[in-house]
Amino acid sequence: MNRQMLRQAQQIQERLGRMQEELEGATVEATSGGGVVSVVVTGKQKVRSVKINPEAVDPTDVELLEELVLAAINEGLQKSQELAEQKLGSITGGLKLPGF
């Protein structure tokens, strides 16, 4: 590798490191059931919070609440992955890197 390529690789690595830090602090929100369940997920696919409106709590229909929570979490994770792909894609030029 020549010096130019090595320097470019180091710059990309530094930018990826900064982007990883940004993703840790970035969040997305997703809801289900018309907003009765909401979740906040970081750009690193960690669920930060789950909020459930008391109206959604029906002791006779726990399965519905479970489905609403699951739907909101899955949507939040999907949004988080899209955010990460968008931000990292600008650095990698769309190249999929393992672990990112």
N, C-alpha and C positions, 0 to 999 in steps of 0.2 A: 504494500500500500504506500502510496506517496503521501507526503505531508499534507497536501490539500485534502485528500480523502479522509485522512485520519482526523484532521481538524473539523471537517464537516460532520464526521461521525460523533465526535465529542460534542459539537454544538447540538446535534439532534438529541443526544443522550441528555444533555442539560435541559433542553426544552421539554423533553418527555418527563423529566423529573419535576420540573415546575408545573407541568400540566397535571401530573398525578396529585400534587399538592392542591392545585385548584379544584380538582374533582373531589377531593376529600371534603372540601368546604362547600362545594356546590350542592344544592338540593333540588329535588323535583317533588311535586305533590300530585297525588292521584286520589280520586274518589270513586265510590260506587254507591248504588242505591239512591241516586239523586243527591248525593252529598252527605248521607247519614253516616258513612264510614269514610275517613280520609287517612292517608298515610303520607309520611314524608320520608324520602329515600335519598341518601347521598349519591354523589357521582361515582362512588366506589361500591355501589350496590349494597349498602348497609341500611336497614330500616331504622330510621331515627325516632319516629313516633307513629302511634296509631291512635286516632281519636274516633270514638263511637258516640253518636248522638243518642241520648237516652230513649228517644222514640223508637230506635231500632232494636231495643232490648225487649224481647217478648219471650218469657220463660217457656211458653208453649211451642215456640218455633225457633229453637236454638240453631237448627241447621241453616236457616235463612241467614242469620247473623254470621255464621261461619263462612258461608258462601260469599257474603258481602265483604268480609275481611280479606278472604283469599283473593277475590277479584281485585280489590284495591291494591293489595300488596303486589300482585302480578303485574298490574298496570304500572305501578310505581317502579318496579324493577325494569320493566321494558323501557320506560321513559329514561331511567337512569342509564341504561345501556346505550340508548340512542344518543344521549348527551355525551357520553364518553366517546363513542364512535365519531361523533361530529367534531369534538375538540381534538381528539388524537388524529383524526383523519387529516386535519389541516397541517399537521406536522409530518405524518408518514406518507402523505400523498395517496391515501386510501389503502396503503399496504397493511394487511392484517398482521400484527405482531403478536406472538404468543404471550399471554399474561397481561395484555392491555385491552 
